[in-house]
């Protein structure tokens, strides 16, 4: 299923395992249940333009945290976290004190991404 693979690459930075893809596909209908038409359109846009997923995710986290795209991403993240192949990506690691600068840079990037995502939401809908 391409949807799980595209979202998995966004979450992990690499290809998700087949078991995670199968679990996502098996429960996809439950996630889609009750979604509004414009929400499905936004997911289709994200799948067509995967570069936009981080910005859309950040913007939706601010203005519509229960949107279909966010529900799909969070469900897949939970599935991936439970897979032995991917659990290390979700576990804490030892970091140097300089890692605080990397976290600060990530916050700046996330804020910029959210601003860009708000503009993208208008275009994607």
C-alpha positions as CSV (number, residue, x, y, z in Angstrom):
1,X,0.0,0.0,0.0
2,X,1.6,3.2,-1.2
3,X,-0.1,5.4,1.5
4,X,1.6,3.5,4.3
5,X,4.9,3.6,2.6
6,X,4.8,7.3,1.9
7,X,3.7,8.1,5.4
8,X,6.2,5.7,6.8
9,X,9.1,7.4,4.9
10,X,8.0,10.7,6.5
11,X,7.8,9.2,10.0
12,X,10.9,7.0,9.9
13,X,13.0,8.6,7.2
14,X,13.2,5.1,5.7
15,X,10.9,2.4,4.2
16,X,8.5,0.8,6.8
17,X,8.5,-3.0,7.2
18,X,5.9,-5.0,5.4
19,X,4.1,-6.1,8.6
20,X,3.5,-2.4,9.5
21,X,2.2,-1.7,6.0
22,X,-0.2,-4.7,6.2
23,X,-1.5,-3.6,9.7
24,X,-2.1,-0.1,8.4
25,X,-3.9,-1.4,5.4
26,X,-6.0,-3.7,7.5
27,X,-7.3,-0.9,9.7
28,X,-7.4,1.9,7.2
29,X,-11.1,1.8,6.8
30,X,-11.6,2.4,10.5
31,X,-9.5,5.5,10.3
32,X,-11.3,6.8,7.2
33,X,-14.7,6.2,8.7
34,X,-16.6,9.5,9.1
35,X,-14.0,11.6,7.4
36,X,-15.2,14.7,5.6
37,X,-14.8,15.0,1.8
38,X,-12.3,17.9,2.1
39,X,-10.2,15.8,4.5
40,X,-9.9,13.0,2.0
41,X,-8.8,15.6,-0.6
42,X,-6.1,16.8,1.7
43,X,-4.7,13.2,2.2
44,X,-4.8,12.8,-1.6
45,X,-2.8,16.0,-2.0
46,X,-0.2,14.8,0.6
47,X,0.2,11.5,-1.2
48,X,0.6,13.2,-4.5
49,X,3.1,15.8,-3.1
50,X,5.0,13.9,-0.2
51,X,7.4,16.9,0.2
52,X,4.3,18.8,1.7
53,X,3.6,16.3,4.4
54,X,5.8,17.8,7.1
55,X,4.3,21.3,6.6
56,X,0.7,20.0,6.4
57,X,1.3,17.9,9.5
58,X,2.7,20.9,11.4
59,X,-0.1,23.2,10.3
60,X,-2.9,20.7,11.1
61,X,-1.4,20.1,14.6
62,X,-2.0,23.8,15.2
63,X,-5.4,24.4,13.6
64,X,-7.1,21.0,13.2
65,X,-5.3,18.3,15.4
66,X,-8.0,15.7,14.8
67,X,-7.8,15.9,11.0
68,X,-7.8,12.8,8.9
69,X,-4.2,13.2,7.8
70,X,-3.0,13.6,11.4
71,X,-5.1,10.6,12.5
72,X,-3.5,8.5,9.7
73,X,0.0,9.6,10.6
74,X,-0.4,9.1,14.3
75,X,-1.9,5.6,13.8
76,X,1.0,4.6,11.5
77,X,3.5,6.0,14.0
78,X,1.9,3.8,16.7
79,X,2.1,0.8,14.4
80,X,5.7,1.5,13.6
81,X,6.7,2.0,17.2
82,X,5.3,-1.5,18.0
83,X,7.4,-3.2,15.3
84,X,10.7,-4.7,16.5
85,X,12.3,-3.5,13.3
86,X,11.5,0.1,14.0
87,X,11.3,0.4,17.8
88,X,14.9,1.8,18.1
89,X,13.7,4.9,16.1
90,X,11.3,5.7,18.9
91,X,13.5,4.9,21.9
92,X,15.6,7.6,23.7
93,X,19.3,7.6,23.1
94,X,22.3,9.1,24.9
95,X,23.0,12.6,23.6
96,X,25.8,15.1,24.2
97,X,25.0,18.4,25.8
98,X,25.4,20.0,22.4
99,X,22.3,18.2,21.2
100,X,20.3,21.1,22.7
101,X,21.3,23.1,19.7
102,X,20.0,20.5,17.4
103,X,16.7,20.5,19.3
104,X,16.5,24.3,19.1
105,X,17.2,24.2,15.3
106,X,14.4,21.6,15.0
107,X,12.0,24.0,16.8
108,X,12.9,26.8,14.4
109,X,12.4,24.4,11.4
110,X,9.1,23.2,12.8
111,X,7.8,26.8,13.2
112,X,8.8,27.6,9.7
113,X,7.2,24.4,8.4
114,X,3.9,25.2,10.3
115,X,3.8,28.7,8.7
116,X,4.4,27.2,5.2
117,X,1.8,24.5,6.0
118,X,-0.9,27.1,6.8
119,X,-0.4,28.5,3.3
120,X,-0.4,25.0,1.8
121,X,-3.7,24.2,3.6
122,X,-5.3,27.0,1.6
123,X,-3.8,25.7,-1.7
124,X,-4.4,21.9,-1.0
125,X,-8.1,22.3,-0.1
